[in-house]
Amino acid sequence: MAIPWIGRGTALGWGAPEATWGLIPSTARAKWAGVESATMVEQEERDMVPHLWQSDDGFEQDTYSTQRVSAGSTSMPMRYDLLGYLLDACVGAVGVTTGAGPSYDHKWQPSASADPVSLALEVIRGKSGESEVFVGSKVASWALSMAVGQPMMLEIEWLPGQSEAARGSAPTPSQPSTTLFVLHNHAGTLSYNGSTYEIRSFEFRVDNALTENRELGSLTTSEQSIDGMRTARMSVDFAARNSDFYTANRASTSSDAIVIFTRPTTTETLTIKGRRAQVEPINDGITGPGVIEATAEFRCRGDGSTAAYEIAISNTQANRFD
């Protein structure tokens, strides 16, 4: 009897954004990282042909393919390096690098003029010896999250165009040479409306409002597009020490909400900035005699000239993708 496959060894590979949607660039899967989970798969959906002359025993007989659906998510530890191309896809626009060394600043913010970035991805399926390649992959939604005692996780919900082919033999890429993970003890405070606050957990999540484009002549989607209002939200948990967020909620206060992570003894930083953020809602209900645990959520907003949020990484890499 064959030994069951195991998930150990699962990895995600990616490269530069596709210059033409759905066409693999020459640098495809130049970057690799291990993942906590990967659920991406393409499946063909079928339905019964709508006529009544089916099998004599009363069961379905004739079926047809309605569509091929590629979807799934990945979850991996967030890093101060390596993930620039993934952030291009998450934010939907190519990041900008400034600096002359030894430290460089890389910034990402949504663009009103650019089509959302797409990538060609490859998922190595544990120790199965197989992998699957997905082209035209755009990010439907994504989140950065962290709690006390945990690393920051980057969770991405993908909307690929299609699987390039059936699963094939997996490559054997090298692991990253660095371990620059964003850890819970790297966080400072939340800055909002001129004050700073100690926090216990944090989440920043974006919905890119993408939808498939199904057209006659193909089982797979055409290039995905934005079909609605994109949203960016930041939420924090904290021990209540004042009523600032309650007051900000009632006053419709609008201010940047900023959390900065700094790797000790180095120059690496990660800054997450939600612009023109309003508090909605806040939950600071009392449920016992101990510390009052509170949660505040911020709605991040654009203003026509400035994007609703910005992600910034400072490191020693001259390129945003290294």
Sequence and secondary structure as in RCSB ss.txt:
>XXXX:A:sequence
MAIPWIGRGTALGWGAPEATWGLIPSTARAKWAGVESATMVEQEERDMVPHLWQSDDGFEQDTYSTQRVSAGSTS
MPMRYDLLGYLLDACVGAVGVTTGAGPSYDHKWQPSASADPVSLALEVIRGKSGESEVFVGSKVASWALSMAVGQ
PMMLEIEWLPGQSEAARGSAPTPSQPSTTLFVLHNHAGTLSYNGSTYEIRSFEFRVDNALTENRELGSLTTSEQS
IDGMRTARMSVDFAARNSDFYTANRASTSSDAIVIFTRPTTTETLTIKGRRAQVEPINDGITGPGVIEATAEFRC
RGDGSTAAYEIAISNTQANRFD
>XXXX:A:secstr
      STT EEEE S  SSTTS  TTTT EEEE SEE  EEEEEEEE S S   TTSS   EEEEEEEEEEEEE
EE BSSS HHHHHHHHTS  EEE  SS EEEEE   SSS    EEEEEE GGGSEEEEEEEEEEEEEEEEEETTS
B EEEEEEE SEESSS EE       S   B BGGGEEEEEETTEEE  SEEEEEEE  EEEE  TT SS EEEE
E S  EEEEEEEEE   SHHHHHHHHT  EEEEEEEE TTSS EEEEEEEEEEEEEEE    SSS  EEEEEEEE
   SSS SEEEEEEES SSTT 
